[in-house]
């Protein structure tokens, strides 16, 4: 597990997203997560939605199911999957700015709260499915992140995590010059490896039903974001003011280099809470 030399907590994460709210929407868009390219010809907007739909596909969401979006940002993925799959979604974000923006565009079946997932207050076994797209990285207590998901999901419930991951056994220079600074500048209390995540998931009681490394299919997100940020800084005085006080301009080249060197990976985990009989639910069979 990579841990930055400056401790990060939930308040620091909230402040990061609140303070950078206009830049995040301009540079990342309303989904605030990577795009997923399949053919390479998709637009950035199509690639971003493709990642959300990939999550929905892997969860085998069915109409009427109750879902949780852990780290929902502006609620765009929650709205997309609620509309496309007929599910209801409760979303959690640490950012009051994100929740306020989401409230201006309400959607049927979507309910967003400003609340730390680690103290989410949901009843036991109250959800059929949950997802966390690039939010587990911000969790101060990652084992508890998994434990809370296991508690909230009903037996047979499904959980998909899209995560920034550290290279397994990354050499010291990658940790020192890439991974540790990325954690510090991105307000990540820690960054785990695939093995860290799988160990925490199984300890919490999940069965791991699938894992895919999609690093090559998401990496171009960062060159797109770099281009958008440069454009924003050239034309928008407010963006320049906010960026000067809140952004380390090295984080974008660091992210690009981290992907190119393999120091950072992007993984999609599909987990299942065991049924009462002690076996994972077969969502494909249930959907059929």
N, C-alpha and C positions, 0 to 999 in steps of 0.2 A: 504494500500500500504506500503510495506517494503522499507525503504530508508536507505542506508548505511550512516555511520557517516563520511565518506570521499566522497565528491562529485565526480561523474564520468561524463565525457563528451565524445563526439564522438572521439576526439583526443586520449583520454586514451584507448578507445576501439580499435582503429586502432593500437596503439602502442602495446597493449596486443597481438593482433593476429599477427602483424608483428614480434615481438620479439620472440614469441613462435612458429613461423611457422613450423620449422622442428619437434618439439615435438608434435604439434597438428596433423601433418600428420602421425607421427609414432604411436601415442597413440589413436587418434580418427579416423584416416583414412581420405580419401579425401572427405567424405560427411560431416564430422564435426557435426554430430547430433546423437541422440540416435538410438538404434536399437529397433524394435518392434517385439516381439516374440508372435507367435500364438500357436504353438504346443510345444514350448520349445526345439525342436530339431534342430532349424535353427542355422546355423553358424552365427557369428557376422556380416559377410558381407551380408548374406541373410537377416538378421533382419534389418540392416540399409537400404537396398534397399526396404524392405517391408514397412518401414515408408514412403519412397518417393512414392511408388506406392499407398499407402493408401491415400496420399494427392491427387494424380492424380485421383483416383477413386471418392473421395468425391467432387472433382471439376467437375467431368463428362467431362473431357477434350475431345474435338473433333478435328479431323484434320483441320488444317488451322487457328485455333484460335491463338490470340495474348495474351501472358502471361507475367507476371512479377514475378521474384523471388526476394523477398525482403530479403537481407542478404544472398546472394547466396554462400558465401564462395568460394571454389575452382570450383564451377560451376558443380559439379557432379550430383546433383539432376536436374538441368536445362538440362544437356546433356541427362540424363536418360529419362526424360519425353518428351523432344523434339524428341528423337529417337523412343520411344515407342508409343507416342500418336500423332505424326505428327504436333506438335504445334511449334510456334516460341516463344523464351523466351528472355526477357531482364532482366539481373541480375544486382544487385547492391551490392557492398561490400565496407566496409571502408578500407579494407586491401590491400595495394599495392602488398604485397607479395602473397596474395591469387590470385589477378588478374593476376599477372605475371605468376604464376604457371598454371592458367587456360588458359592463352594465348598460352602456349606451347602445349596445346592439344585442338585446336579449333574444334568446331563441327558445322555442318550446322544448321542454325536457332537459334543459341545461341550467344548473344551479351552481354558482361560483362563490367560493368563500375565501376571505383573507385569513388563512390559518396555517399553522405549521403542521405538516403531515404527521409529525411525530407525536402530536397531541390533537389528532383529528376529531375525536369525539364521536365517530361513527359506531353504531352498534355492532356487536359480534355477528359474523356470518351474514352480513346484510347486503353484500354485493355479489353479482355473478361474475364480473370481470373487472380488471383494473389495468391501467397502463401508466408508465412513467417514461416520457420522452425527454431525455437529457435533463432530468431533475435529480436523479439519484446522486449525481456528482456533488450537488449542493447540500446533501444530507450530512449533518454533523455526526449523527450516530447511524451508520449504515446498517449494522445488524438490526437495530430497532426499525429502520425503514422496511426491511423484509418482514420482521416480526409483526408489524402493524398491518401490512398487506395480508399476511396469512390470517391474522385475527379477523379482519374485516371481510375477507372472502368466505363465501359459503363452501362447504365441501364440494369438490369438483370445480371450484372457481378457477379462472385462468388469469394469468398475469404476464404482460409483455413489458420488457424493459429495453429501451434503446439507450445505450450508455457510451460515454467517452471512457476509454480504457487505456491503462498504461501497458506498454509492451512488457511481456513476461521476462523477468531477469534483465531489464534494461540496463545497459552499461552506465557507469557513474556519470559520464559526460552528458548523456541524454537526460538523466535525472537533473543534473545541476543546471544545465543550460536551456532545457526545454520543458520538462515535465513539472519540476518544482515551480519555476516562474509562471507557467500556465495556471497552476493551481492558485498561486498567490494573486495573480492579476485577474483571474476569472472568478474569484471568491469561491473556490472549491476547498472545503475543509480537508478533502483527501481525494485521490484518484486510485481506484483499484484495478487489478488485472482481471482477466477472465476467470482465473482460478480463485481469486478473492471473492468475486461475485457468486460463483457456483458454490463455494464453501459456505458463504453466508445464507444463500438460498436454501441449501439442504439442511443447514442447522435450524433454520426457521420452520422447516417441515415441508418445503416444496419439492416436487419432483421436477427435474429439468427435462423438458420434452423436446427442446430444440435450441440450437445456437447457430448464428451465422455472423461471420465477420464481413461487413459490407464497407470496409474502409475505403477501398478504391472507388466505390460507387457514390460515396458522399463527399470525398475530399475536395472536389472542385468548389464546394460551398464557400470555402475560405478565400479563394481568389475572387469570386463574385462579391463577397462581402468587402474585401479590400478595395475593389474598384468602386463600389457604392459609397464607402466611407470617404475615399479621396474626393469623389464628386461632391458629397455633402459638405465637406470642409471647404471646398473651393467656392461654393455658391451660398452657403448658409452661415451667417455670422453667429447665430445662436448655437449651431452645431459646433463651431470652432470654440466657443466659450465653454460649453459643457465638456467637450473632448479634452481641452487643455487641463481641466481640473480632475477629470475622472478616468481617462483612458491612458493606458500604457501603449504607445504606438508600436511597441515591439511584439505585442501579443499576436497580431495578425501574421507577420512573417514567422513567428515561432510556431503558430498552429500549422501553417503551410509546410514548414520544414519538419515538424513532428510527424505529420502524415507521410511525407516523402521519405523519411528515414525509417519509418516503422516504429518510432518511439511511442506514438499514440495509435490506438486502434479504435474502431467503432463497431460495437457488437450489439446484436439483437438477441435477447434471451426470451424464450417462451417457457413459462413455468406453469405448473398446475398444483392446486391444493388437492391432496388425496381425497377420494371419496370415503364414505363411511366404511367401505370394505377394504380400504387401504391401498387402492390402486388409483392412478390418475384417470380423470375423465377423458374419453376419446371425443374431442369436440367435433371432429369431422363426421363421425358416425352419428352424433347427436344432431348435427345440422342436416344430415341426410334424412 
